[in-house]
């Protein structure tokens, strides 16, 4: 039964977040600061998630094959390789 309570709370939270987004006045959304934040926030969150998944294991800092794979993919990006080559480089090194 606890799982269904968690699911219900998650559904309610998602609905309220969506509703809150619809209730924000258009004038607030047109501000330059809000537009810059909306453009940069997904990039920052994705970078943080990548760093946490690559270098973290529980509450410890870990340097293993995942870090080498990320480095290989980053090098392929710097060399302007196509996306599939970037992914392949990360996979091969890992």
PALODREN-40058 format. One record per residue (C-alpha): residue number from 1; x, y, z. Coordinates in steps of 0.001 Angstrom, whole numbers. Example, Ala and Ser with C-alpha at 12.3 -4.5 7.8 and 13.67 -1.06 7.14 Angstrom:
<pts>
  seq     east    north       up
    1    12300    -4500     7800
    2    13670    -1060     7140
</pts>
This chain:
<pts>
  seq     east    north       up
    1        0        0        0
    2     2921     2376      618
    3     3885     2147    -3050
    4      451     3392    -4108
    5      670     6299    -1686
    6     4052     7245    -3169
    7     2642     6973    -6692
    8     -346     9130    -5756
    9     1858    11783    -4154
   10     4116    11796    -7200
   11     1148    12216    -9535
   12     -217    15069    -7418
   13     3198    16748    -7265
   14     3692    16533   -11033
   15      220    17899   -11676
   16      763    20809    -9268
   17     4140    21618   -10848
   18     2531    21668   -14296
   19     -333    23826   -13013
   20     2094    26232   -11356
   21     3920    26623   -14678
   22      671    27511   -16414
   23     -225    30108   -13783
   24     2997    32135   -14165
   25     2180    35478   -15836
   26     3572    36026   -19337
   27     5366    39184   -18191
   28     7518    37169   -15821
   29     8458    34697   -18554
   30     9538    37489   -20920
   31    12195    38879   -18574
   32    15747    38415   -19921
   33    16988    36842   -16683
   34    14233    34229   -16734
   35    14930    33420   -20382
   36    18672    33041   -19719
   37    17984    30813   -16721
   38    15557    28690   -18738
   39    18198    28241   -21430
   40    21083    27410   -19079
   41    19375    25376   -16358
   42    18902    22154   -18378
   43    22566    22221   -19423
   44    23715    22682   -15830
   45    21449    19913   -14552
   46    22615    17499   -17252
   47    26267    18313   -16519
   48    25716    17737   -12796
   49    23955    14436   -13459
   50    26766    13314   -15771
   51    29418    14209   -13189
   52    27533    12457   -10386
   53    26979     9296   -12426
   54    30571     9247   -13710
   55    32557    10081   -10594
   56    30235     9035    -7775
   57    29432     5721    -6150
   58    27154     6236    -3187
   59    28914     8892    -1159
   60    32409     8201    -2453
   61    34433     9730    -5261
   62    35453     7013    -7724
   63    37799     7182   -10701
   64    37270     4101   -12847
   65    36563     3166   -16455
   66    33583     5518   -16597
   67    35898     8516   -16185
   68    38140     7232   -18985
   69    35103     6748   -21230
   70    33917    10274   -20526
   71    37394    11578   -21296
   72    37494     9712   -24605
   73    34071    11047   -25549
   74    35132    14581   -24594
   75    38254    14258   -26741
   76    36145    13068   -29663
   77    33881    16094   -29181
   78    36868    18451   -29161
   79    38002    16862   -32429
   80    34484    17510   -33812
   81    33703    13858   -34439
   82    30154    12837   -35399
   83    27831    11893   -32554
   84    27984     8144   -33190
   85    31786     8271   -33153
   86    31674    10132   -29820
   87    29387     7491   -28329
   88    31477     4701   -29827
   89    34688     6143   -28380
   90    33137     6285   -24930
   91    31861     2729   -25216
   92    35132     1300   -26515
   93    37219     2895   -23772
   94    34793     1895   -21048
</pts>
